[in-house]
Amino acid sequence: MCYIAEGRSGACDRYANDNGNLIRLDPLTILENRENTDANVVPFLEREWDGDIVAGPETFVTAIGAGTTYPDYKPAPFIVASEVDGVDMVTVVTEGIFSYCGVKLKIDTDRHLGDECALVRSEGEVIGHVTTSEYGSQMLSLGGVHHLTGGSKKEGRITCSTMLALCNGETADLTIDGGAELTVQAGKAPTINGALEERMRVGCGSATVGMFAAQWKGLVDEVVVVDDHITGVMSEHQAGKVIGWEPTGIKINGRRSTPGRYFQVAEPGTGWGGTNLTDPLAIISKFDAKTARPGLSILMVSTTGEHAAYFELNDELMPVQHEMPDRLLPSVRRIEENCEPALTSVLFMAGAGGSLRSGVTEHPVGLTRSVQNSLTYVSCGGAPVYTWPGGGITFMTDVTRLPQNAFGYVPTPALVAPLEFTMRADDYRALGGHMDYVVPLTEAIEGKTGRQNDHLLKGRRAVSSSSGNPWPAGSDNYPWRKANP
């Protein structure tokens, strides 16, 4: 399908031509089930196969560096037999090529990054869009087939390279039309308009009022928690009413939802509580002279505690800012302490198409049904995946749970991601698996490839399984284990 000159590597940097032999350039990655770091283990399994049919259950062949048989007119590169807890298992290993794929970003921030559906760009090219705001986070959707192959060559190339960088744990610089400039990296705090984000908000303004109402009682006459979503006003809020907060006559600009809860107090932005305000008093209309009094004290604070100010009413019932009293400082710090660190989460999402499935079984829909019935466990470079309900095998995985540099690309452009399907040998046989191509685990970890392979492996590397990941070949992943504990 691709031409690679003698002594050269291909355009994807995945394969090379070595004296007429096709070489997969990344080493085959094998997981070891042990307590350790992600560091490589050296040397790795230099012993020869001792004749055992299967190796120990603590070794798992991933698809990273395994190669592919795309378009899968023949079985997957590795179909490996092992024994786990006395049960014969089979793992089918292949690198999938995905033009139908994308990356979902969850960016923990209270700041407004851009309007829904606003375009997200990298190097000036459109690679995705803003989706919803979630609780303390902003979601972005990057990639997808229409950006990878439906636009210009440059758009597809930059979309692919940006997704590849994010999936492999590298940084990416993004801009949002009419919004913010970002630098993001999986598992790291985002940088927004040049400032490193530190905290995810503790909750909306209403929730914050409820969480800390008792701690403010007796220290201040009024508390307003400024938030782009729901701004909370203590004296009107149910929490304040229950614990006996007196009315203050405060009038808030915005649309009242229920007592003490206000929507649309300002436009979204990067100021106080995710609004566009630098002066929080802009959300206060006035104080009712029938209720308010000179000297009435007011704390205004944001949902991260990043912004806080203290005011007292003067003789004209106008709020005048004063230095924050020491008695209120602990409560502001308490908000900060209860915020979680801001992170960027990167999820890779793709669908295992019919071609890939035919590398697993002669009857591809059988694999889909086996996954849907939880008889087949799907992993991505050994990491767990979430499989969407409905048709097909559409999955998502947290890229930080994979070994480093697990993803590749092809010039289509498309991403290359590892996939493993593990199931009982009997179930594999029942769904029409390629039983004639099954090889013992011991042979696979020695680097022996099946007769269906058209390439040689460069080498092998062993890494420890990421902490927290279920062991992909573990019988605990299957309902039949629960039925027969």
Disulfide bonds with the S-S distance in Angstrom:
none
